[in-house]
Amino acid sequence: MRTIYGRTIPQTRMLMLLWLPEPLRDYLEYWGASRLIPPVHKLIRKRLANIVAHAAETFDHSDWDAVLKTHVTTGGTLIDGQQIIEDVSLVDYGGIANDSRFQRYLERLGVAEIDGLPPAEQLALLLNAYNALCIRLIIQNYNAGALRSIMDLSTPQSNVWDLPAGRLGGKTVSLNHIEHQLLRAGWAEPDVHACIVCASASCPNLATAAFTGERLAEQMHERMRQFCHNPTKGVHWTAEGRVLHLSRICLWFANDFGGFRGAAEHAVAAARTDADPRCLPVQPDVRRASLRYFRYSWLLNAKKPEKPL
């Protein structure tokens, strides 16, 4: 079943779309996603590069850092039908559920005085909060591997992204609220999309360290590099056909990157930051490449998934 930004397309409409050329289907998916994803006002958003670094106030993420280092395993492989996704960071949800450090961190997020933090500290906290509260949502419904996907948490009354995910700064928030109202609306930083993880195989990998204000620019750049460097879900160039395969994040959030070509250029630049040629053995001409997008797998990034979707 195909989805648009996590919303399932009705079967009858999907059959109609299958008759269309793939580029047109992708554009219609982008158009559909743009109706679901709130627009942002570019002029009022902050940039990390414009912020003078200082450490007047910081937030202690040490408990979250320890949880990630203990319960996230890198280098996993997930199989979703015929799709094989490699180099996935797998999460031990059962272990996190029983880790008192996670509960302490959630309690501190719930009462955090976000407005009193310097901007970089605020952004680091929001990124960590999204990932921690997403895991909280999974844990609340995780039963010995029976949960196969975060999408299973959606109900006829509410999409999973709009469900109450937990407390942040004295308020009950959803994942959509953190992503769109706090992160995207507040920050002109497209690398944010490589830092927040919605518990799925095709998502960027969950980092094994907490984000901190002091190292945030470096950490965000590394998350985007690591994500785009994965040829099974980030970026892959088929030189013979001049086809550039990208994550669907570059389709759904194309506007955050300056358009389709802007998203492709950003992803290619991130993937080419070292000499490993797995993704891009030849530098593609993004202006002339045909853009295609990986199928997005919502298979749970659990350490021991029960079944593929």
ZAZA-323553 format. One record per residue (C-alpha): x, y, z. Coordinates in nm, 4 decimals, padded with zeros to 6 digits, always signed. Layout:
N
+----------+----------+----------+
|        x |        y |        z |
+----------+----------+----------+
|        X |        Y |        Z |
...
+----------+----------+----------+
//
This chain:
309
+----------+----------+----------+
|        x |        y |        z |
+----------+----------+----------+
| +00.0000 | +00.0000 | +00.0000 |
| +00.1439 | +00.3370 | -00.1002 |
| +00.1380 | +00.6320 | +00.1375 |
| +00.1773 | +01.0071 | +00.1117 |
| +00.3724 | +01.1371 | +00.4096 |
| +00.2409 | +00.8500 | +00.6168 |
| -00.1193 | +00.8767 | +00.4989 |
| -00.2443 | +00.5677 | +00.3176 |
| -00.3823 | +00.6229 | -00.0318 |
| -00.7179 | +00.4485 | -00.0850 |
| -00.6827 | +00.1393 | -00.3026 |
| -00.9113 | +00.2705 | -00.5789 |
| -00.7140 | +00.5931 | -00.6079 |
| -00.3866 | +00.4003 | -00.6058 |
| -00.5036 | +00.1897 | -00.9022 |
| -00.5798 | +00.5093 | -01.0927 |
| -00.2350 | +00.6507 | -01.0158 |
| -00.0590 | +00.3371 | -01.1383 |
| -00.1592 | +00.4254 | -01.4935 |
| +00.0353 | +00.7520 | -01.4773 |
| +00.4091 | +00.7895 | -01.5577 |
| +00.6220 | +00.7721 | -01.2443 |
| +00.7412 | +01.1378 | -01.2589 |
| +00.3794 | +01.2528 | -01.2707 |
| +00.2871 | +01.0213 | -00.9825 |
| +00.5735 | +01.1671 | -00.7812 |
| +00.4603 | +01.5217 | -00.8538 |
| +00.1052 | +01.4373 | -00.7472 |
| +00.2455 | +01.2839 | -00.4289 |
| +00.4444 | +01.6028 | -00.3653 |
| +00.1287 | +01.8056 | -00.4223 |
| -00.0636 | +01.5836 | -00.1836 |
| +00.2072 | +01.6072 | +00.0809 |
| +00.2170 | +01.9868 | +00.0469 |
| -00.1498 | +01.9940 | +00.1456 |
| -00.0765 | +01.7894 | +00.4587 |
| +00.2506 | +01.9573 | +00.5624 |
| +00.2144 | +02.3113 | +00.7026 |
| +00.4080 | +02.5760 | +00.5059 |
| +00.6750 | +02.7790 | +00.6822 |
| +00.7590 | +03.1492 | +00.6654 |
| +01.1201 | +03.1748 | +00.5554 |
| +01.1862 | +03.5271 | +00.6838 |
| +01.1288 | +03.4552 | +01.0513 |
| +01.3318 | +03.1370 | +01.0891 |
| +01.6715 | +03.1134 | +01.2559 |
| +01.9958 | +02.9723 | +01.1143 |
| +02.2660 | +02.8091 | +01.3245 |
| +02.5349 | +02.9880 | +01.1242 |
| +02.3989 | +03.3245 | +01.2412 |
| +02.4050 | +03.2373 | +01.6105 |
| +02.6921 | +03.3405 | +01.8329 |
| +02.7848 | +03.0346 | +02.0359 |
| +02.7732 | +03.0702 | +02.4111 |
| +02.6882 | +02.8442 | +02.7019 |
| +02.5017 | +03.0732 | +02.9399 |
| +02.2416 | +02.8016 | +02.9940 |
| +02.2517 | +02.4359 | +02.8927 |
| +02.0213 | +02.1379 | +02.9248 |
| +02.1496 | +01.8090 | +03.0612 |
| +02.1005 | +01.5328 | +02.8019 |
| +02.3300 | +01.2820 | +02.9727 |
| +02.0508 | +01.0341 | +03.0555 |
| +01.9294 | +01.0362 | +02.6948 |
| +02.2861 | +01.0020 | +02.5702 |
| +02.3356 | +00.6948 | +02.7900 |
| +02.0067 | +00.5419 | +02.6699 |
| +02.1073 | +00.5809 | +02.3056 |
| +02.4533 | +00.4363 | +02.3616 |
| +02.3068 | +00.1375 | +02.5481 |
| +02.0031 | +00.0485 | +02.3382 |
| +02.0774 | +00.1511 | +01.9774 |
| +02.2730 | -00.0908 | +01.7571 |
| +02.4188 | +00.0270 | +01.4263 |
| +02.4642 | -00.1652 | +01.1027 |
| +02.1416 | -00.3643 | +01.0962 |
| +01.9493 | -00.4891 | +00.7928 |
| +01.5702 | -00.4817 | +00.7576 |
| +01.3670 | -00.6568 | +00.4884 |
| +01.0278 | -00.5154 | +00.3958 |
| +00.8800 | -00.7393 | +00.1271 |
| +01.1284 | -00.7241 | -00.1611 |
| +01.2942 | -00.4110 | -00.0268 |
| +01.6247 | -00.4561 | +00.1591 |
| +01.7399 | -00.1631 | +00.3704 |
| +02.0944 | -00.1795 | +00.5006 |
| +02.2979 | +00.0049 | +00.7630 |
| +01.9932 | +00.0672 | +00.9813 |
| +02.0276 | +00.1637 | +01.3468 |
| +01.8085 | -00.0820 | +01.5375 |
| +01.6382 | +00.0122 | +01.8634 |
| +01.5860 | -00.2146 | +02.1640 |
| +01.2458 | -00.0766 | +02.2643 |
| +01.1984 | -00.3306 | +02.5414 |
| +01.5320 | -00.2351 | +02.6943 |
| +01.4517 | +00.1362 | +02.6821 |
| +01.1128 | +00.0754 | +02.8427 |
| +01.2872 | -00.0744 | +03.1453 |
| +01.5657 | +00.1849 | +03.1662 |
| +01.5124 | +00.4300 | +03.4511 |
| +01.7345 | +00.6843 | +03.2744 |
| +01.4752 | +00.7125 | +02.9985 |
| +01.1981 | +00.7835 | +03.2451 |
| +01.4123 | +01.0478 | +03.4181 |
| +01.4824 | +01.2150 | +03.0861 |
| +01.1133 | +01.2225 | +02.9931 |
| +01.0363 | +01.3845 | +03.3275 |
| +01.2989 | +01.6524 | +03.2666 |
| +01.1652 | +01.7211 | +02.9180 |
| +00.8194 | +01.7650 | +03.0656 |
| +00.9272 | +02.0556 | +03.2854 |
| +01.2048 | +02.2006 | +03.0665 |
| +01.2133 | +02.5815 | +03.0478 |
| +01.2794 | +02.5931 | +02.6753 |
| +01.2473 | +02.9693 | +02.6265 |
| +01.5260 | +03.0316 | +02.8768 |
| +01.7804 | +02.8355 | +02.6734 |
| +02.0119 | +02.9832 | +02.4061 |
| +01.8913 | +02.9115 | +02.0495 |
| +02.1314 | +02.6242 | +01.9762 |
| +02.0403 | +02.4609 | +02.3071 |
| +01.6726 | +02.4974 | +02.2209 |
| +01.7206 | +02.3283 | +01.8855 |
| +01.9221 | +02.0432 | +02.0361 |
| +01.6523 | +01.9897 | +02.2967 |
| +01.3752 | +01.9829 | +02.0345 |
| +01.5586 | +01.7252 | +01.8223 |
| +01.6206 | +01.5033 | +02.1231 |
| +01.2629 | +01.5518 | +02.2432 |
| +01.1129 | +01.4450 | +01.9104 |
| +01.3142 | +01.1220 | +01.9096 |
| +01.2540 | +01.0452 | +02.2760 |
| +00.8786 | +01.1111 | +02.2595 |
| +00.8489 | +00.9054 | +01.9414 |
| +01.0095 | +00.6145 | +02.1270 |
| +00.7699 | +00.6754 | +02.4151 |
| +00.4765 | +00.6375 | +02.1735 |
| +00.6188 | +00.3075 | +02.0490 |
| +00.6897 | +00.1758 | +02.3981 |
| +00.3340 | +00.2484 | +02.5124 |
| +00.2107 | +00.0088 | +02.2449 |
| +00.5055 | -00.2310 | +02.2158 |
| +00.4259 | -00.5871 | +02.3150 |
| +00.6962 | -00.8480 | +02.2499 |
| +00.7464 | -00.7361 | +01.8919 |
| +00.3776 | -00.7453 | +01.7949 |
| +00.3852 | -00.3835 | +01.6769 |
| +00.5119 | -00.3834 | +01.3187 |
| +00.4973 | -00.0139 | +01.2337 |
| +00.4379 | +00.3257 | +01.3885 |
| +00.1566 | +00.3556 | +01.1330 |
| -00.0326 | +00.0862 | +01.3264 |
| -00.0897 | +00.3455 | +01.6002 |
| -00.3120 | +00.5597 | +01.3790 |
| -00.6850 | +00.5362 | +01.4476 |
| -00.9922 | +00.6382 | +01.2464 |
| -01.0159 | +00.9392 | +01.4767 |
| -00.6519 | +01.0520 | +01.4749 |
| -00.3339 | +01.0061 | +01.2747 |
| -00.0353 | +00.8865 | +01.4770 |
| +00.1471 | +01.2155 | +01.4174 |
| -00.1324 | +01.4046 | +01.5943 |
| -00.1606 | +01.1743 | +01.8957 |
| -00.0409 | +01.3103 | +02.2327 |
| +00.3228 | +01.1977 | +02.2452 |
| +00.4135 | +01.3309 | +02.5894 |
| +00.4993 | +01.6423 | +02.7870 |
| +00.7461 | +01.9056 | +02.6695 |
| +00.8061 | +02.2343 | +02.8453 |
| +00.4925 | +02.1986 | +03.0559 |
| +00.2625 | +02.1176 | +02.7623 |
| +00.1310 | +01.7987 | +02.6056 |
| +00.2587 | +01.7848 | +02.2469 |
| +00.2294 | +01.5669 | +01.9381 |
| +00.5094 | +01.4724 | +01.7014 |
| +00.3502 | +01.6960 | +01.4384 |
| +00.3608 | +01.9907 | +01.6778 |
| +00.7316 | +01.9459 | +01.7458 |
| +00.8213 | +01.8931 | +01.3805 |
| +00.6118 | +02.1606 | +01.2137 |
| +00.5375 | +02.4258 | +01.4766 |
| +00.8679 | +02.4214 | +01.6654 |
| +01.1366 | +02.2823 | +01.4322 |
| +01.0393 | +02.3725 | +01.0759 |
| +00.8608 | +02.6955 | +01.1663 |
| +01.1477 | +02.8111 | +01.3866 |
| +01.4551 | +02.6994 | +01.1950 |
| +01.5706 | +02.7314 | +00.8328 |
| +01.7811 | +02.4178 | +00.8679 |
| +01.6922 | +02.1424 | +00.6184 |
| +01.9313 | +01.9028 | +00.7954 |
| +01.6666 | +01.8844 | +01.0678 |
| +01.5040 | +01.6198 | +00.8485 |
| +01.8046 | +01.3910 | +00.8955 |
| +01.7943 | +01.4274 | +01.2749 |
| +01.4370 | +01.3372 | +01.3681 |
| +01.3443 | +00.9700 | +01.3496 |
| +00.9898 | +00.8325 | +01.3344 |
| +01.0860 | +00.4751 | +01.4276 |
| +01.0883 | +00.3436 | +01.0693 |
| +01.3336 | +00.1633 | +00.8445 |
| +01.3465 | +00.4343 | +00.5769 |
| +01.3920 | +00.7130 | +00.8309 |
| +01.7354 | +00.8575 | +00.8962 |
| +01.9131 | +00.6442 | +01.1518 |
| +01.8711 | +00.7214 | +01.5186 |
| +02.2005 | +00.8613 | +01.6424 |
| +02.3908 | +00.6843 | +01.9186 |
| +02.4562 | +01.0124 | +02.0983 |
| +02.2372 | +01.2975 | +02.2163 |
| +02.2390 | +01.6295 | +02.0336 |
| +02.4022 | +01.9120 | +02.2288 |
| +02.4074 | +02.2844 | +02.1663 |
| +02.7870 | +02.2971 | +02.1744 |
| +02.8328 | +02.0473 | +01.8873 |
| +02.4991 | +02.0848 | +01.7126 |
| +02.6095 | +02.2124 | +01.3704 |
| +02.8663 | +01.9341 | +01.3414 |
| +02.6197 | +01.6695 | +01.4611 |
| +02.3431 | +01.7771 | +01.2214 |
| +02.5804 | +01.7806 | +00.9272 |
| +02.6989 | +01.4296 | +01.0179 |
| +02.3416 | +01.2987 | +01.0428 |
| +02.2635 | +01.4293 | +00.6940 |
| +02.5895 | +01.2867 | +00.5578 |
| +02.5228 | +00.9472 | +00.7141 |
| +02.1649 | +00.9388 | +00.5866 |
| +02.2432 | +01.0453 | +00.2305 |
| +02.5408 | +00.8105 | +00.2169 |
| +02.3100 | +00.5092 | +00.2443 |
| +02.2414 | +00.3771 | -00.1106 |
| +01.9376 | +00.1760 | +00.0052 |
| +01.7348 | +00.4672 | +00.1429 |
| +01.9276 | +00.7947 | +00.1102 |
| +02.0958 | +00.8587 | -00.2254 |
| +02.1863 | +00.6299 | -00.5147 |
| +02.2998 | +00.7256 | -00.8636 |
| +02.2368 | +00.4991 | -01.1628 |
| +02.4894 | +00.6373 | -01.4063 |
| +02.3754 | +00.4326 | -01.7054 |
| +02.0253 | +00.5740 | -01.6971 |
| +02.1237 | +00.9053 | -01.5392 |
| +01.8710 | +00.8405 | -01.2622 |
| +01.9216 | +00.9855 | -00.9153 |
| +01.7342 | +00.7916 | -00.6467 |
| +01.6537 | +00.9925 | -00.3334 |
| +01.4700 | +00.9485 | -00.0057 |
| +01.1031 | +01.0437 | -00.0244 |
| +01.1857 | +01.3033 | +00.2403 |
| +01.3383 | +01.4997 | -00.0486 |
| +01.0011 | +01.4752 | -00.2235 |
| +00.7637 | +01.5464 | +00.0638 |
| +00.9763 | +01.8327 | +00.2026 |
| +01.1172 | +01.9610 | -00.1272 |
| +01.0134 | +02.3165 | -00.0369 |
| +01.2345 | +02.3102 | +00.2740 |
| +01.5355 | +02.2432 | +00.0477 |
| +01.4493 | +02.5025 | -00.2159 |
| +01.2568 | +02.2732 | -00.4521 |
| +01.3112 | +01.9326 | -00.6136 |
| +01.6523 | +02.0157 | -00.7606 |
| +01.7550 | +02.1961 | -00.4446 |
| +01.6776 | +01.8868 | -00.2390 |
| +01.8724 | +01.6714 | -00.4853 |
| +02.1732 | +01.9046 | -00.4784 |
| +02.1704 | +01.9139 | -00.0981 |
| +02.1533 | +01.5338 | -00.0743 |
| +02.4269 | +01.4805 | -00.3341 |
| +02.6555 | +01.7286 | -00.1587 |
| +02.6035 | +01.5447 | +00.1711 |
| +02.6643 | +01.2031 | +00.0134 |
| +02.9886 | +01.3154 | -00.1526 |
| +03.1652 | +01.4366 | +00.1608 |
| +03.4043 | +01.1427 | +00.1649 |
| +03.5726 | +00.9108 | -00.0854 |
| +03.3462 | +00.6056 | -00.0466 |
| +03.1860 | +00.5570 | -00.3918 |
| +02.8946 | +00.3293 | -00.2932 |
| +02.6250 | +00.5898 | -00.3562 |
| +02.7855 | +00.8145 | -00.6139 |
| +03.0767 | +00.6523 | -00.7994 |
| +03.0410 | +00.9331 | -01.0554 |
| +02.9371 | +01.2865 | -00.9675 |
| +02.5898 | +01.3310 | -01.1197 |
| +02.4729 | +01.6415 | -01.3004 |
| +02.1713 | +01.7107 | -01.0827 |
| +02.0297 | +01.9579 | -01.3327 |
| +01.9975 | +01.6864 | -01.5984 |
| +01.9385 | +01.3787 | -01.3841 |
| +01.6004 | +01.2062 | -01.3713 |
| +01.4810 | +01.2176 | -01.0112 |
| +01.3231 | +00.9070 | -00.8608 |
| +01.2398 | +00.8277 | -00.5002 |
| +01.2855 | +00.5168 | -00.2885 |
| +00.9724 | +00.3477 | -00.1612 |
| +00.9352 | +00.4550 | +00.2002 |
| +00.9296 | +00.1607 | +00.4396 |
| +00.7416 | +00.2186 | +00.7634 |
| +00.8669 | -00.1101 | +00.9054 |
| +00.9529 | -00.0599 | +01.2710 |
| +01.3268 | -00.0111 | +01.3323 |
| +01.3135 | -00.2567 | +01.6202 |
| +01.6134 | -00.4681 | +01.7081 |
| +01.4170 | -00.7892 | +01.6485 |
| +01.1212 | -00.7150 | +01.4197 |
| +00.8672 | -00.9943 | +01.4014 |
| +00.7469 | -00.9651 | +01.0410 |
| +00.7960 | -00.7434 | +00.7387 |
| +00.5051 | -00.5204 | +00.6406 |
+----------+----------+----------+
//
